[in-house]
Amino acid sequence: MAEVTNPLYSHLTQLLTRVHKVQDELRTKLDNPTKNMAGGGVWTSPTAQQWGGRLSDQRNKYNSAVDRLDDELVAMIARTPENSSR
């Protein structure tokens, strides 16, 4: 039997490309607010410094979660044969 590209594999790799584009967009969403808070141009006070520190921590957690968005998809691609029999 002839080997053909597995349609599921093709779909998953296309989906991964789209997920990576979304990850790239999401990864920067909190950069400007965090930078603005750290620069002191938005709000200045001891409370603002604490809040800015928390925002920075949340930005790091958010970016870590964004980075993990593709984990299951990458694992699924690894388990899916690239080719299949007709």
Buried (B, 14 or more C-beta within 10 A) or exposed (E): EEEEEBEEBEEBBEBBEEBEEEBEEBBEEBEEBBBBBBEEEEEEEEEEBEBBEEBBEEBEEBBEEBEEEBEEBEEBBEEBEEEBEE
